[in-house]
Amino acid sequence: MKACSPITITELENFLGLSILMGHVQKRDRQSYWSTDLLLHTPIFGQIMSRDRYIHIMRNLHFHDNKEIVSHPLVIIKPVIEHVQSKFSAALTPGKNVCIDESLLLWKGRLRFKQYIPLKRNRFDINLFMIVDCWTGFVLGFVVYTGADSDYQKFALSVTGVIVAHFLQPYFHKGHVVYIDNWYTSSILAEFLHDRDTGMCGTVKANRKGMLKLERKLVRGEVQVSHNDVWMAVRWEDKRSVRMLTTVHEHEFCRTGKKII
């Protein structure tokens, strides 16, 4: 590697700006952003930074002291992730309702913790778990899934329940309600959150541990309900059975204006 001058704050800002711009001005490959071909030429890239300087920064940029031996897969960018996390959580006080779900980041390179999901359009991805304020859509926090060494606090719950508890820990005993899908929802999680003054509502799998049986034969539009002192399980028959588990709703329905065909 050729000797190169140290990076300055201005260069780092320019590097990040060009990287963001590449998401808006899409080209065949990275080299094409500095192409002088009249059909491909985008002069702003060459005016801000040379191609070789950009590639040199991209290959060597990291935010960890190499003298410290750490085996975490995100070690070179972990300080940045933690800084962004703190800014997200401090930027907004969420409303009553929050949502937790996963988001997939397209990744085609070599990476130990990338996910292969054959049913998705982009089959190779980096998996992110996020908590979002329902009213504004603002991301309050996120976790990059790296396997067993993912950065979330451990609780006496299943892996999916631990993710929910990790995100909601700063909001316990404040009356929030979390909406989740059937990958996270369980009766055990519902009772765990209820003990911490936090509501939960979500679709649920029929074979979840602790779930009451709702197996009576129903026709389309019929509802079957079961409950205990903490949560209520609802099975509604549409084109297929839809099962919900909630600690914050009563057994009632309202019109949506949609017609059943």
SVG drawing of the C-alpha trace seen along z (x, -y; Angstrom):
<svg xmlns="http://www.w3.org/2000/svg" viewBox="-69 -20 73 48">
<polyline fill="none" stroke="black" stroke-width="0.4" points="0.0,0.0 1.4,-3.4 2.0,-5.9 -0.9,-8.3 -1.5,-11.4 -3.6,-11.2 -7.3,-11.9 -8.7,-15.3 -12.2,-16.0 -13.2,-17.8 -12.1,-14.8 -14.1,-12.4 -17.2,-14.6 -16.7,-14.7 -16.3,-10.9 -19.5,-10.3 -21.3,-12.8 -20.2,-11.1 -21.1,-7.7 -24.7,-8.9 -24.9,-10.5 -24.1,-7.2 -27.3,-5.9 -29.2,-8.5 -27.1,-8.5 -26.8,-4.9 -24.2,-3.6 -22.9,-0.2 -19.9,-0.1 -17.9,-2.4 -15.4,-3.3 -18.2,-4.7 -18.7,-7.7 -15.4,-9.1 -15.8,-8.2 -15.1,-10.9 -17.3,-9.3 -19.9,-11.9 -22.7,-9.3 -21.7,-8.6 -19.9,-11.7 -21.0,-13.1 -18.5,-15.9 -19.3,-16.5 -17.4,-13.3 -14.1,-14.3 -14.5,-17.9 -14.9,-16.8 -12.3,-13.9 -10.2,-11.8 -11.2,-8.2 -8.0,-6.8 -8.3,-8.9 -11.9,-7.7 -11.0,-4.1 -8.0,-4.4 -10.3,-5.9 -12.9,-3.2 -10.5,-0.4 -8.8,-1.7 -11.4,-3.6 -12.2,-2.2 -12.9,-3.6 -11.0,-1.2 -7.5,-1.2 -5.8,1.8 -3.7,2.3 -6.9,3.4 -7.7,7.0 -11.5,7.4 -13.1,10.3 -16.5,8.7 -17.4,8.7 -18.4,5.0 -15.4,3.9 -14.1,1.4 -17.4,-0.5 -18.8,0.2 -18.1,-3.3 -20.0,-4.8 -23.0,-2.5 -23.0,-3.4 -22.8,-7.1 -25.7,-6.9 -27.7,-4.8 -27.4,-7.4 -28.4,-10.2 -31.5,-8.3 -32.7,-7.6 -32.2,-11.2 -33.8,-12.8 -37.4,-11.9 -39.6,-11.0 -41.9,-8.3 -45.7,-8.4 -47.7,-5.6 -47.4,-3.2 -44.1,-1.7 -43.4,1.0 -40.5,3.6 -39.6,5.4 -36.7,6.3 -35.2,4.5 -33.0,6.1 -29.9,4.3 -28.8,5.6 -25.3,7.1 -23.6,9.2 -20.0,9.3 -18.3,11.8 -19.6,11.4 -19.8,14.0 -23.2,12.8 -25.1,12.0 -28.4,13.8 -29.7,16.0 -33.5,15.6 -34.7,17.4 -38.2,16.0 -37.0,12.4 -36.3,10.5 -32.7,9.8 -31.8,13.1 -28.5,12.1 -28.9,9.4 -27.7,7.9 -30.5,8.2 -31.3,5.2 -33.8,5.2 -35.5,1.8 -37.9,0.1 -39.9,-2.7 -42.3,-5.3 -45.7,-4.5 -46.9,-8.1 -43.8,-9.6 -42.0,-6.5 -38.8,-7.7 -36.2,-5.0 -35.6,-5.0 -32.9,-2.3 -31.5,0.6 -29.4,3.8 -27.3,5.3 -27.8,9.0 -24.4,10.8 -25.5,14.1 -24.8,15.2 -22.7,12.1 -25.3,9.5 -25.3,6.4 -28.5,6.8 -29.0,7.3 -30.0,10.8 -33.2,11.6 -34.8,14.9 -36.8,15.1 -36.5,16.7 -34.2,15.1 -37.1,13.2 -38.5,12.1 -35.0,10.9 -34.9,8.6 -38.2,7.0 -37.2,6.7 -33.9,5.1 -35.6,2.3 -38.3,1.7 -36.2,1.6 -35.8,-2.3 -39.6,-2.5 -40.7,-0.1 -43.3,-1.3 -44.3,-4.2 -47.5,-2.8 -46.2,-2.2 -47.8,0.4 -45.6,2.4 -46.9,3.9 -45.1,6.9 -45.5,9.8 -45.8,13.5 -42.0,14.0 -41.8,12.2 -45.3,12.7 -45.8,15.2 -47.8,15.5 -44.6,15.6 -43.5,12.2 -47.0,10.7 -46.8,11.6 -43.2,10.4 -44.2,7.0 -47.4,6.7 -45.4,7.1 -43.5,4.0 -46.6,1.9 -46.0,2.3 -48.8,3.4 -48.4,5.7 -50.4,6.6 -49.4,8.8 -50.2,11.7 -49.2,15.1 -48.4,18.6 -50.9,21.3 -48.1,23.6 -46.5,21.0 -45.7,22.4 -48.3,21.4 -51.0,20.6 -54.6,21.7 -56.1,23.9 -58.5,22.2 -59.3,25.1 -63.1,24.9 -64.3,25.0 -65.2,21.5 -66.8,20.1 -65.6,17.0 -66.2,13.9 -66.6,15.8 -64.4,15.2 -63.2,17.4 -61.8,15.8 -59.9,17.2 -58.2,15.3 -56.7,15.2 -56.1,12.4 -53.3,10.9 -53.9,11.4 -56.6,12.2 -56.1,14.6 -58.4,14.0 -58.8,16.2 -60.6,14.7 -61.5,16.7 -60.9,14.9 -59.4,16.6 -57.3,18.3 -57.2,18.1 -55.7,14.9 -54.6,15.2 -53.9,12.2 -52.6,11.9 -53.2,8.7 -53.0,7.3 -54.5,3.9 -57.7,4.5 -61.2,5.7 -63.3,8.2 -64.9,5.8 -64.6,4.9 -65.0,1.7 -65.8,1.2 -62.8,0.4 -64.8,-0.4 -63.3,2.6 -65.6,5.1 -65.1,8.9 -65.0,10.5"/>
</svg>
